[in-house]
Structure formats: structure tokens, C-alpha cells
Amino acid sequence: MIKIKTFTFNPFQENTYLVYNQQGACLLIDPGCYFQQEQQQLTHYISHHHLKPQFIVQSHGHVDHAMGVNFVKQHYQIQALMHADDLPILRQSKEFGKTLGLDIEQPSDPEKMLSESQPLELGQEHFTLLHVPGHSPGSIALYHAPGGILFSGDVLFHLGIGRTDLPGGDAHRLFQSIREKLFTLPDETRVYPGHGPPTTIGKEKGQNPLFG
């Protein structure tokens, strides 16, 4: 059994997820804490609940999902994992931040690269990695079958989908990824997106206006 704590961080209102098991081992998905107050909020929760961070999973390389990566790595001495196809995007974070008027510390490269065939484990909990390009070339979703939970990054939102007008975006591939990789999951699967409220696969299949 896993537990999930959601934080909404930085000027982009990005969802950072803290996922932990009954023993307190935890992983962080897309730490986006940008302001000092946000960093303190995250570390206080981890300390208060006696959690032990194990690693970071980056769903993709866009700057709003990586603003807290360096802080979390250094604070907890843990590694980050990401799909290699998004490295060029991640490496442009500081320059892209300047175009938005933000002074962003360039996130360091992930220590390990993810692939779809690679299982991910947090203690006894097993996660499946799904490569779902379209929003970005290396976008991944993290699926926990026993709990019926999917972390979709910026691929699938509540009654919406990710942007495809940023560098590396591809609308055709995004729709293909959603239909072939996400909509094949059970309808009751609860989806935790990179922005906005949770949803379910069934709701998106039946009510998302972008799918007929």
C-alpha cells in the first residue's frame, strides 16, 4: 500500500508528488519547489512523517517540473531518474527561465536514465514505467497497478492533455501515447497529473472533449 502527498509549487502551479510506503521509504515525482518557503514545506512534511527519500523520478524535462531537483538531491543525497530523450530540454532550463523573467538554477543531469522496460521499486512496491512521448520526446508516466494509480506528468490532465507547442512537442504522438498506453489501463485507475486535480482513466475516456 502506498500513500500520496501532493504539493502545488512554483509560479506554474506544478504538482509535486511524494509517494511513500508503510515503512516510510519515499520517492519524489517532479520536485518543483522554487521558493524557500516551498522547500521548507516539503522538508517539514518529510521530517514530520519520518520519511526516507530514496530517489527522484522526473516525468519530463520541462523547467517547471525541475525547479526543486537540485535542492532535493543535495538535501537528501539522492539520485534523479529521467528518460534520456528529454535531456536536451532539461539542459535548456536556465535559458528558458530567462525568457520568462525567472532566475532558475540549472538542474543537474539525472544520474540514471529510465526506459520503459525497466521496473521501478520502492521497497516491496512495484511501479511500471510507460514511455508516452508527445508533450515532450521523453515524457514518462508511472503506473502502480496494485493501487490503481497513474502519475501522468503533463501528458494527461483532468479533461485536458499536455501542450504540444513547446520544443519537442508532437500532437500526433501525444494522442497516440494516450490512446495506446494510458487508455488501455483500467477505467478506475486514478490519475495524478502534473497540474490540476486528479481524474480517472474512465472519466477521460468518456468525458475529455479532445477524444471522441
ZAVO-619015 format. One record per residue: z, x, y of N, C-alpha, C in turn; residue number from 0; residue in one letter. Coordinates in steps of 0.02 Angstrom, whole numbers, plus 50000, padded with zeros to 5 digits. Example, Ala and Ser with C-alpha at 12.3 -4.5 7.8 and 13.67 -1.06 7.14 Angstrom:
BEGIN
n.zz	n.xx	n.yy	ca.zz	ca.xx	ca.yy	c.zz	c.xx	c.yy	nr	rest
50390	50660	49716	50390	50615	49775	50390	50660	49835	0	A
50354	50642	49888	50357	50684	49947	50394	50645	50002	1	S
END
This chain:
BEGIN
n.zz	n.xx	n.yy	ca.zz	ca.xx	ca.yy	c.zz	c.xx	c.yy	nr	rest
50000	50042	49940	50000	50000	50000	50000	50044	50062	0	M
49957	50027	50110	49955	50065	50172	49974	50020	50231	1	I
49998	50053	50283	50014	50018	50345	49970	50047	50400	2	K
49957	50006	50450	49912	50025	50504	49945	50011	50571	3	I
49944	50061	50615	49967	50053	50683	49907	50067	50729	4	K
49893	50019	50773	49837	50026	50819	49862	50044	50889	5	T
49831	50095	50919	49843	50112	50988	49777	50104	51026	6	F
49779	50079	51087	49719	50074	51128	49727	50123	51186	7	T
49683	50174	51186	49692	50231	51230	49631	50242	51276	8	F
49643	50281	51327	49595	50311	51374	49556	50259	51414	9	N
49518	50281	51464	49482	50233	51507	49432	50189	51471	10	P
49413	50208	51410	49364	50170	51372	49396	50118	51325	11	F
49462	50113	51327	49498	50064	51285	49478	50073	51212	12	Q
49484	50134	51189	49466	50152	51121	49524	50141	51073	13	E
49510	50117	51014	49561	50106	50964	49573	50170	50923	14	N
49635	50193	50926	49657	50249	50884	49700	50218	50829	15	T
49686	50237	50767	49723	50209	50710	49766	50261	50676	16	Y
49828	50241	50664	49875	50281	50625	49883	50245	50558	17	L
49864	50277	50504	49864	50246	50438	49914	50284	50395	18	V
49963	50249	50366	50014	50286	50328	50035	50248	50265	19	Y
50061	50287	50217	50083	50258	50154	50158	50251	50153	20	N
50185	50228	50097	50257	50214	50092	50299	50277	50095	21	Q
50269	50334	50080	50305	50397	50083	50303	50429	50153	22	Q
50266	50398	50199	50263	50423	50267	50206	50470	50282	23	G
50166	50487	50231	50107	50528	50244	50057	50487	50284	24	A
50027	50517	50334	49982	50478	50376	49919	50517	50395	25	C
49867	50480	50410	49806	50508	50438	49793	50473	50504	26	L
49758	50507	50549	49741	50478	50613	49666	50471	50617	27	L
49643	50412	50636	49573	50398	50645	49557	50396	50719	28	I
49514	50442	50741	49489	50444	50810	49544	50447	50863	29	D
49586	50498	50862	49637	50503	50914	49605	50510	50983	30	P
49614	50459	51024	49583	50458	51089	49631	50464	51147	31	G
49693	50485	51133	49744	50490	51186	49723	50541	51238	32	C
49712	50518	51299	49687	50559	51353	49742	50576	51403	33	Y
49782	50527	51421	49835	50537	51470	49899	50560	51435	34	F
49941	50595	51472	50003	50621	51442	50046	50564	51416	35	Q
50048	50509	51450	50087	50452	51428	50062	50426	51360	36	Q
49997	50429	51349	49969	50408	51286	49988	50457	51230	37	E
49986	50520	51245	50007	50570	51196	50080	50559	51176	38	Q
50122	50545	51225	50192	50533	51211	50203	50470	51170	39	Q
50164	50419	51185	50168	50356	51147	50152	50368	51073	40	Q
50101	50408	51060	50081	50423	50992	50134	50464	50956	41	L
50156	50518	50987	50205	50562	50954	50272	50527	50944	42	T
50291	50484	50991	50354	50448	50984	50351	50402	50923	43	H
50296	50367	50914	50291	50322	50857	50295	50362	50792	44	Y
50259	50417	50789	50259	50458	50728	50329	50485	50714	45	I
50363	50508	50765	50430	50535	50756	50480	50480	50738	46	S
50475	50423	50772	50522	50368	50761	50517	50341	50690	47	H
50457	50342	50662	50447	50315	50595	50447	50370	50542	48	H
50465	50430	50563	50471	50487	50516	50407	50498	50476	49	H
50350	50495	50511	50285	50504	50478	50265	50578	50476	50	L
50222	50594	50430	50200	50662	50420	50123	50664	50423	51	K
50095	50680	50481	50022	50682	50488	49991	50733	50441	52	P
49937	50713	50407	49904	50756	50358	49836	50781	50383	53	Q
49797	50738	50415	49731	50758	50440	49705	50704	50487	54	F
49650	50721	50521	49616	50677	50567	49548	50660	50537	55	I
49528	50597	50542	49460	50576	50525	49426	50553	50589	56	V
49369	50585	50604	49330	50566	50662	49271	50523	50638	57	Q
49270	50460	50660	49217	50415	50637	49149	50435	50664	58	S
49149	50467	50722	49087	50494	50751	49106	50540	50808	59	H
49056	50568	50842	49070	50621	50889	49073	50603	50962	60	G
49070	50540	50979	49070	50521	51050	49138	50536	51082	61	H
49134	50553	51146	49191	50582	51181	49252	50536	51183	62	V
49241	50470	51189	49298	50425	51195	49341	50423	51131	63	D
49311	50444	51075	49348	50445	51012	49377	50514	50996	64	H
49367	50561	51041	49388	50630	51027	49433	50659	51081	65	A
49452	50619	51130	49490	50645	51186	49558	50674	51166	66	M
49587	50650	51111	49652	50675	51090	49650	50720	51030	67	G
49591	50739	51008	49585	50778	50946	49620	50846	50954	68	V
49606	50881	51008	49637	50947	51017	49713	50942	51019	69	N
49738	50893	51056	49811	50884	51062	49842	50872	50994	70	F
49814	50826	50955	49843	50809	50891	49839	50868	50842	71	V
49783	50902	50842	49776	50962	50799	49830	51013	50814	72	K
49838	51028	50878	49885	51080	50897	49957	51059	50887	73	Q
49971	50995	50902	50040	50971	50898	50065	50968	50826	74	H
50020	50948	50781	50041	50939	50711	50012	50991	50663	75	Y
49972	51036	50690	49942	51089	50649	49905	51060	50589	76	Q
49860	51013	50603	49820	50981	50551	49746	50990	50567	77	I
49705	50973	50518	49633	50982	50525	49598	50916	50539	78	Q
49539	50921	50568	49497	50863	50581	49437	50864	50534	79	A
49415	50804	50514	49358	50796	50469	49307	50750	50503	80	L
49242	50769	50497	49189	50730	50529	49124	50745	50493	81	M
49076	50700	50499	49009	50710	50470	48972	50761	50512	82	H
48938	50808	50480	48905	50863	50515	48849	50839	50562	83	A
48820	50782	50548	48764	50759	50589	48785	50741	50661	84	D
48850	50734	50672	48874	50718	50740	48900	50780	50777	85	D
48895	50838	50748	48918	50898	50782	48884	50909	50850	86	L
48817	50901	50854	48785	50911	50920	48812	50864	50974	87	P
48829	50803	50954	48856	50755	51002	48926	50776	51023	88	I
48968	50794	50975	49036	50815	50991	49036	50875	51038	89	L
48991	50921	51027	48988	50983	51067	48965	50971	51138	90	R
48943	50911	51154	48922	50895	51223	48976	50854	51260	91	Q
49035	50849	51229	49086	50804	51257	49106	50822	51328	92	S
49118	50885	51341	49142	50905	51408	49088	50890	51460	93	K
49026	50907	51444	48972	50895	51492	48961	50821	51503	94	E
48965	50782	51449	48956	50710	51456	49013	50680	51498	95	F
49073	50706	51489	49130	50683	51528	49119	50693	51603	96	G
49087	50748	51620	49074	50762	51691	49030	50709	51722	97	K
48982	50684	51684	48937	50632	51710	48975	50567	51723	98	T
49033	50560	51692	49074	50500	51701	49131	50512	51750	99	L
49134	50573	51778	49186	50589	51825	49252	50606	51792	100	G
49251	50625	51729	49312	50640	51692	49315	50714	51675	101	L
49374	50742	51683	49385	50812	51664	49413	50812	51592	102	D
49370	50827	51545	49388	50822	51475	49387	50891	51442	103	I
49441	50906	51407	49443	50968	51369	49395	50963	51310	104	E
49351	51012	51304	49302	51010	51250	49337	51008	51182	105	Q
49325	50956	51141	49356	50954	51075	49330	51011	51031	106	P
49375	51042	50994	49354	51094	50948	49316	51064	50890	107	S
49276	51105	50857	49238	51081	50799	49286	51060	50743	108	D
49266	51011	50704	49307	50993	50646	49310	51049	50596	109	P
49365	51053	50561	49374	51107	50511	49338	51091	50446	110	E
49327	51027	50432	49293	51007	50370	49241	50955	50385	111	K
49186	50958	50347	49133	50909	50355	49136	50856	50300	112	M
49124	50795	50319	49127	50739	50273	49058	50722	50245	113	L
49057	50698	50184	48996	50672	50154	49013	50608	50116	114	S
48963	50566	50106	48977	50501	50077	49003	50506	50006	115	E
48984	50558	49970	49005	50565	49900	49076	50593	49893	116	S
49106	50610	49950	49171	50644	49950	49228	50593	49953	117	Q
49271	50589	49903	49329	50544	49907	49381	50572	49956	118	P
49419	50529	49984	49471	50549	50031	49536	50519	50007	119	L
49589	50559	50004	49652	50536	49977	49709	50548	50025	120	E
49753	50500	50028	49816	50506	50065	49871	50489	50015	121	L
49899	50541	49985	49946	50530	49931	49910	50496	49873	122	G
49936	50438	49853	49905	50400	49799	49852	50350	49823	123	Q
49841	50348	49888	49793	50301	49916	49724	50333	49919	124	E
49674	50297	49894	49606	50323	49892	49561	50285	49941	125	H
49522	50323	49979	49476	50294	50028	49405	50315	50009	126	F
49358	50271	50025	49287	50284	50014	49253	50295	50081	127	T
49212	50347	50086	49175	50361	50147	49106	50330	50142	128	L
49086	50295	50194	49020	50265	50197	48983	50296	50256	129	L
48926	50327	50244	48885	50354	50298	48844	50297	50326	130	H
48856	50280	50389	48824	50222	50420	48792	50241	50487	131	V
48737	50279	50484	48705	50302	50546	48674	50244	50585	132	P
48662	50257	50648	48631	50207	50691	48661	50209	50761	133	G
48727	50200	50765	48761	50210	50829	48758	50284	50847	134	H
48766	50325	50797	48756	50398	50802	48733	50421	50733	135	S
48702	50481	50729	48675	50503	50665	48728	50514	50611	136	P
48789	50533	50631	48840	50548	50582	48897	50499	50579	137	G
48886	50438	50603	48939	50387	50600	48960	50374	50528	138	S
49026	50369	50519	49052	50352	50453	49102	50295	50460	139	I
49109	50257	50405	49160	50205	50401	49206	50224	50343	140	A
49269	50206	50349	49319	50224	50299	49343	50159	50266	141	L
49334	50155	50201	49349	50093	50164	49405	50105	50115	142	Y
49456	50060	50118	49512	50062	50072	49508	49999	50029	143	H
49478	50007	49970	49464	49949	49927	49527	49912	49905	144	A
49581	49947	49884	49641	49910	49862	49670	49865	49915	145	P
49666	49886	49977	49694	49846	50032	49644	49800	50064	146	G
49580	49807	50045	49528	49766	50076	49521	49780	50150	147	G
49520	49845	50168	49520	49866	50238	49462	49914	50251	148	I
49429	49904	50308	49374	49947	50329	49386	49969	50401	149	L
49381	50034	50413	49382	50061	50481	49309	50076	50498	150	F
49282	50039	50545	49209	50040	50556	49185	50083	50613	151	S
49231	50118	50648	49209	50157	50705	49174	50112	50755	152	G
49118	50137	50783	49081	50098	50832	49018	50068	50801	153	D
49019	50057	50736	48961	50028	50702	48962	49952	50705	154	V
49019	49923	50687	49025	49850	50685	49087	49829	50724	155	L
49079	49781	50769	49134	49755	50809	49143	49680	50794	156	F
49195	49653	50824	49205	49580	50822	49148	49546	50859	157	H
49104	49513	50821	49046	49478	50847	49001	49524	50889	158	L
48995	49586	50867	48951	49633	50901	48937	49693	50858	159	G
48896	49738	50884	48880	49801	50850	48881	49857	50901	160	I
48877	49919	50876	48879	49976	50920	48816	49985	50962	161	G
48824	50021	51016	48767	50036	51060	48718	50082	51024	162	R
48655	50077	51043	48604	50122	51015	48565	50156	51071	163	T
48588	50150	51134	48552	50179	51190	48579	50248	51210	164	D
48627	50273	51171	48653	50341	51184	48614	50390	51141	165	L
48617	50455	51157	48581	50505	51117	48598	50500	51043	166	P
48547	50498	51002	48557	50493	50929	48559	50422	50904	167	G
48559	50372	50949	48561	50303	50928	48495	50280	50899	168	G
48498	50234	50852	48438	50209	50819	48452	50137	50795	169	D
48424	50088	50829	48440	50018	50815	48421	49998	50744	170	A
48362	50020	50722	48340	50002	50654	48389	50029	50602	171	H
48410	50091	50610	48456	50120	50561	48525	50086	50565	172	R
48545	50066	50624	48610	50033	50631	48611	49967	50593	173	L
48560	49925	50603	48557	49862	50567	48553	49874	50492	174	F
48515	49924	50472	48509	49940	50401	48576	49962	50372	175	Q
48612	50004	50409	48678	50027	50386	48726	49969	50377	176	S
48726	49923	50425	48773	49866	50422	48755	49821	50363	177	I
48692	49806	50356	48672	49760	50303	48682	49790	50233	178	R
48664	49854	50226	48664	49884	50159	48731	49915	50140	179	E
48771	49936	50189	48833	49970	50172	48895	49927	50186	180	K
48894	49889	50240	48954	49851	50260	48952	49779	50236	181	L
48896	49746	50243	48892	49675	50223	48891	49666	50148	182	F
48889	49720	50110	48895	49715	50038	48968	49717	50015	183	T
49014	49729	50061	49085	49729	50045	49109	49657	50040	184	L
49166	49646	50007	49192	49577	50001	49202	49544	50070	185	P
49189	49479	50073	49194	49442	50136	49263	49447	50167	186	D
49314	49451	50125	49383	49452	50152	49403	49521	50179	187	E
49360	49570	50173	49376	49637	50198	49392	49634	50273	188	T
49450	49660	50291	49471	49660	50362	49444	49722	50396	189	R
49410	49712	50451	49375	49766	50486	49414	49786	50548	190	V
49429	49851	50553	49462	49879	50612	49411	49922	50650	191	Y
49385	49897	50706	49332	49932	50742	49358	49983	50793	192	P
49312	50021	50821	49330	50072	50870	49349	50045	50938	193	G
49331	49983	50951	49350	49948	51013	49360	49875	50997	194	H
49406	49843	51031	49415	49771	51023	49456	49751	50963	195	G
49462	49686	50951	49506	49660	50899	49477	49667	50829	196	P
49520	49661	50778	49495	49662	50709	49453	49600	50694	197	P
49415	49604	50640	49374	49549	50617	49371	49553	50541	198	T
49327	49515	50511	49315	49520	50439	49241	49524	50425	199	T
49224	49550	50367	49154	49554	50348	49124	49484	50345	200	I
49160	49437	50315	49135	49369	50309	49120	49337	50377	201	G
49165	49349	50425	49154	49320	50492	49092	49350	50524	202	K
49083	49415	50517	49025	49447	50548	48960	49425	50515	203	E
48961	49417	50450	48901	49394	50414	48883	49323	50435	204	K
48934	49282	50448	48920	49212	50462	48915	49194	50535	205	G
48948	49234	50579	48954	49213	50649	48926	49263	50699	206	Q
48916	49326	50678	48890	49376	50726	48820	49355	50748	207	N
48810	49344	50813	48746	49317	50837	48687	49365	50826	208	P
48700	49427	50810	48646	49476	50801	48618	49475	50731	209	L
48649	49435	50687	48625	49431	50618	48608	49358	50602	210	F
48548	49348	50577	48527	49279	50560	48539	49263	50488	211	G
END
